[in-house]
Amino acid sequence: KCESQGTDGLYESLGGQQGLQTFIDKLYETLAVDERIKHYFSGSKVDAIKKSQGDYLAVMFGAPIQYDGRPLDRIHTVMSISDFEFDAFLACCATALRAVGADATNVDECVVLLETARRD
């Protein structure tokens, strides 16, 4: 659906920039307590990671901005992210989206888009 109709509608459905920021904040609260992957989202660089990842997700979900960070597949390769860990991240995203009021269709669309970032 997003590929054929564009993702700008998804971005707006999520509440635009403010809605996306609310989601990112909730996502990082969720990640901070997830025993499976919280170690990736803590430490002195967490604010920079949150900003960069927020920009990446904003673009993925249809924001009219440009992502200037490193390619995600390269980051995941260096970090040796496993399928288990990626699945845990997707679950945290779905939980955070539901927590900020995203409907089931938007949650599903976001998760499908996020799945495209899984490394081979």
C-alpha positions as a printed NumPy array, in Angstrom:
array([[  0.   ,   0.   ,   0.   ],
       [  2.678,   2.537,   0.957],
       [  4.813,   1.711,  -2.05 ],
       [  1.988,   2.279,  -4.518],
       [  0.326,   5.237,  -2.792],
       [  3.394,   6.92 ,  -1.327],
       [  4.202,   7.3  ,   2.345],
       [  3.329,  10.969,   2.789],
       [ -0.162,   9.917,   3.854],
       [  1.337,   7.614,   6.48 ],
       [  3.494,  10.434,   7.819],
       [  0.434,  12.651,   8.133],
       [ -1.61 ,   9.819,   9.69 ],
       [  1.074,   9.51 ,  12.36 ],
       [  0.652,  13.207,  13.18 ],
       [  3.376,  14.761,  11.052],
       [  6.59 ,  15.925,  12.713],
       [  5.056,  16.298,  16.191],
       [  3.421,  12.874,  16.045],
       [  6.611,  11.285,  14.83 ],
       [  8.617,  12.915,  17.631],
       [  6.1  ,  11.621,  20.162],
       [  6.513,   8.132,  18.671],
       [ 10.336,   8.356,  18.777],
       [ 10.233,   9.456,  22.425],
       [  7.907,   6.555,  23.297],
       [ 10.04 ,   4.161,  21.256],
       [ 13.166,   5.085,  23.211],
       [ 11.293,   4.649,  26.497],
       [ 10.284,   1.179,  25.288],
       [ 13.779,   0.295,  24.067],
       [ 15.331,   1.389,  27.371],
       [ 13.52 ,  -1.388,  29.241],
       [ 13.659,  -4.166,  26.645],
       [ 16.204,  -6.648,  27.993],
       [ 16.801,  -8.122,  24.534],
       [ 18.151,  -4.96 ,  22.907],
       [ 18.411,  -2.108,  25.41 ],
       [ 22.213,  -2.299,  25.325],
       [ 22.128,  -0.918,  21.772],
       [ 20.177,   2.144,  22.899],
       [ 22.046,   3.367,  25.945],
       [ 25.266,   5.147,  26.764],
       [ 26.772,   8.493,  25.98 ],
       [ 25.74 ,   8.535,  22.311],
       [ 22.074,   7.696,  22.803],
       [ 20.874,  11.232,  22.004],
       [ 22.782,  11.244,  18.715],
       [ 21.485,   7.76 ,  17.877],
       [ 17.93 ,   8.835,  18.716],
       [ 18.212,  11.924,  16.488],
       [ 19.702,  10.047,  13.557],
       [ 17.294,   7.134,  13.868],
       [ 14.395,   9.554,  14.223],
       [ 15.402,  11.251,  10.966],
       [ 15.737,   7.88 ,   9.25 ],
       [ 12.307,   6.743,  10.42 ],
       [ 10.752,  10.084,   9.5  ],
       [ 11.969,   9.725,   5.916],
       [ 10.912,   6.08 ,   5.819],
       [  7.423,   7.05 ,   6.958],
       [  7.116,   9.847,   4.392],
       [  8.457,  13.025,   6.02 ],
       [  9.504,  15.759,   3.597],
       [ 13.062,  15.855,   4.931],
       [ 16.349,  14.27 ,   3.895],
       [ 18.25 ,  11.637,   5.865],
       [ 21.977,  12.38 ,   5.837],
       [ 23.163,   9.631,   8.175],
       [ 25.111,   6.491,   7.451],
       [ 23.351,   3.7  ,   5.524],
       [ 21.451,   1.511,   7.952],
       [ 22.545,  -1.776,   6.397],
       [ 26.185,  -0.829,   7.02 ],
       [ 25.442,   0.114,  10.628],
       [ 23.611,  -3.158,  11.242],
       [ 26.409,  -5.177,   9.666],
       [ 29.069,  -3.544,  11.854],
       [ 26.893,  -4.126,  14.934],
       [ 26.092,  -7.739,  13.897],
       [ 22.363,  -7.232,  14.49 ],
       [ 20.681, -10.648,  14.488],
       [ 17.198, -11.42 ,  13.201],
       [ 16.135, -11.962,  16.821],
       [ 17.315,  -8.468,  17.758],
       [ 15.749,  -6.892,  14.689],
       [ 12.459,  -8.63 ,  15.49 ],
       [ 12.683,  -7.268,  19.043],
       [ 13.163,  -3.764,  17.632],
       [ 10.135,  -4.183,  15.365],
       [  8.072,  -5.331,  18.356],
       [  9.175,  -2.254,  20.324],
       [  8.205,  -0.045,  17.389],
       [  4.761,  -1.621,  17.196],
       [  4.299,  -1.231,  20.955],
       [  5.355,   2.434,  20.835],
       [  3.12 ,   3.164,  17.852],
       [  0.096,   1.651,  19.595],
       [  0.977,   3.569,  22.782],
       [  0.825,   6.896,  20.936],
       [ -2.51 ,   6.056,  19.34 ],
       [ -1.606,   4.699,  15.901],
       [ -4.329,   2.49 ,  14.503],
       [ -3.71 ,  -1.119,  13.511],
       [ -3.397,  -0.304,   9.799],
       [ -0.729,   2.335,  10.402],
       [  1.159,   0.054,  12.795],
       [  1.167,  -2.682,  10.152],
       [  2.3  ,  -0.272,   7.423],
       [  5.14 ,   1.005,   9.584],
       [  6.322,  -2.484,  10.494],
       [  6.246,  -3.553,   6.827],
       [  8.337,  -0.506,   5.897],
       [ 10.75 ,  -1.138,   8.766],
       [ 11.173,  -4.717,   7.638],
       [ 12.833,  -3.403,   4.463],
       [ 15.74 ,  -2.217,   6.63 ],
       [ 16.582,  -5.764,   7.763],
       [ 20.065,  -6.691,   6.602],
       [ 20.43 ,  -9.705,   4.308]])
